[in-house]
Each structure stands twice: as C-alpha cells, then as structure tokens.
Amino acid sequence: DQQVKQNSPSLSVQEGRISILNCDYTNSMFDYFLWYKKYPAEGPTFLISISSIKDKNEDGRFTVFLNKSAKHLSLHIVPSQPGDSAVYFCAASARLTDKLIFGTGTRLQVFP
Amino acid sequence: KAGVTQTPRYLIKTRGQQVTLSCSPISGHRSVSWYQQTPGQGLQFLFEYFSETQRNKGNFPGRFSGRQFSNSRSEMNVSTLELGDSALYLCASSPVGGETQYFGPGTRLLVL
C-alpha cells in the first residue's frame, strides 16, 4: 500500500518557467511533510518542509503548498534553473516519529 | 558541522555472505534512520535508532538488523545476502527524531 504517491515519474520544464511537482498521501495521521532533491550516486538533500498546521511554506525559489482536505501537497520552483534537474522525493511522517514514508520520486529536467 | 558519513561507499558481495554498513550522524544528532533505495521500490524505511534503542521498524525480514552505539554511530547488518538486496543504503540523522532528517551519501551494495 503506497501511502505517499508521486504520480508523475518525470517532468520537463524550460529554464525560467515554473516547475510544479505533486504528491498525494493517504494516511491522515501524517502531520509533517518534506521535499528532498536527489542527484545520482548521492543521498537525498533536504529542500523544504511543512507541518500540517500550515498550508504554505516558502524558501527562496521553493514553495510548498499543503491541502489537507485533499491530502495533497505540491512543490513549486520559480524560476526553474538547469541545476534543479534531479529526482524530487516527497516524504511524510506522523507525529514524533522518524519513520519517513517516501514517494517514488519525480525526475525533473530543466532545459535551456 | 560535518554531515552524515557512511562507510564504505561501495561494496560487492556474493549471495549468502553477510555485510555490515556504518553510519556516523551529524554531531549532536541522536536519532539515526536507515533506508533502502532500489529502482523499483524507491526509498523504503528500514529502522530507526535513538539512544541505542530501536524505536521504529519497517517491513523488512529479520536478516536486516542494526544497532546504535553510545556515541550515536550506527551500524546496519544484512545476513545471508540475496540478489535482491542490491541497493543503495542510506542513513539519515536528526537531533531527537520527528524533525527533518539529513542524509548521508549512501553505501551502494551489489550482491552477485
């Protein structure tokens, strides 16, 4: 049972445009959500997080939106840059546990 | 602060052997989690240790075990290796658990 789903395995965006990566979850106990970026042969790098008491969190070019009623979160990257090309994982955890449940990832390619 | 370190970075074993992987968390972090990444399954949670105690466990067979030392360093052991154990094994640490986890570069294990 996939509790965290990223239904788009890949996304291609032109440099300067907005990239929108989506993630859906099924477990209503999840209250903390994160996005990680991963390059080949490296560990995931933390990008941005959001707790369930918020519906938006912004950090520079990265914004995460959380829609609790729809059990949906999204990551917006504006403007997209070629260096953003990587696999993006969303992850979720329930209160006070360190068990992160990851989605299967979305490969973002930003082309000039 | 130094990041999470994992040794070795690459490992080749044969079926039936056993392997031990090591993880040193970020200084001051007491929670260490382990994940397995495979192309088909994405990132799967193995277990989490805090203060030398296993606090959470994923759905992996008993061949996968771990431990944590008093200095928060952690080891993961896989006995009776199978071909399907070939994967990238990632370690992540966080201060006390329930917050953002920071990943190491991973150990790539190949079982022949």
Boltz contact constraints between the chains, C-beta under 6 A:
constraints:
  - contact:
      token1: [A, 42]
      token2: [B, 105]
      max_distance: 6.0
  - contact:
      token1: [A, 43]
      token2: [B, 90]
      max_distance: 6.0
  - contact:
      token1: [A, 43]
      token2: [B, 103]
      max_distance: 6.0
  - contact:
      token1: [A, 43]
      token2: [B, 104]
      max_distance: 6.0
  - contact:
      token1: [A, 43]
      token2: [B, 105]
      max_distance: 6.0
  - contact:
      token1: [A, 43]
      token2: [B, 106]
      max_distance: 6.0
  - contact:
      token1: [A, 44]
      token2: [B, 103]
      max_distance: 6.0
  - contact:
      token1: [A, 46]
      token2: [B, 100]
      max_distance: 6.0
  - contact:
      token1: [A, 49]
      token2: [B, 100]
      max_distance: 6.0
  - contact:
      token1: [A, 96]
      token2: [B, 98]
      max_distance: 6.0
  - contact:
      token1: [A, 97]
      token2: [B, 56]
      max_distance: 6.0
  - contact:
      token1: [A, 98]
      token2: [B, 31]
      max_distance: 6.0
  - contact:
      token1: [A, 98]
      token2: [B, 33]
      max_distance: 6.0
  - contact:
      token1: [A, 98]
      token2: [B, 48]
      max_distance: 6.0
  - contact:
      token1: [A, 98]
      token2: [B, 97]
      max_distance: 6.0
  - contact:
      token1: [A, 99]
      token2: [B, 45]
      max_distance: 6.0
  - contact:
      token1: [A, 99]
      token2: [B, 56]
      max_distance: 6.0
  - contact:
      token1: [A, 102]
      token2: [B, 42]
      max_distance: 6.0
  - contact:
      token1: [A, 102]
      token2: [B, 43]
      max_distance: 6.0
  - contact:
      token1: [A, 104]
      token2: [B, 42]
      max_distance: 6.0
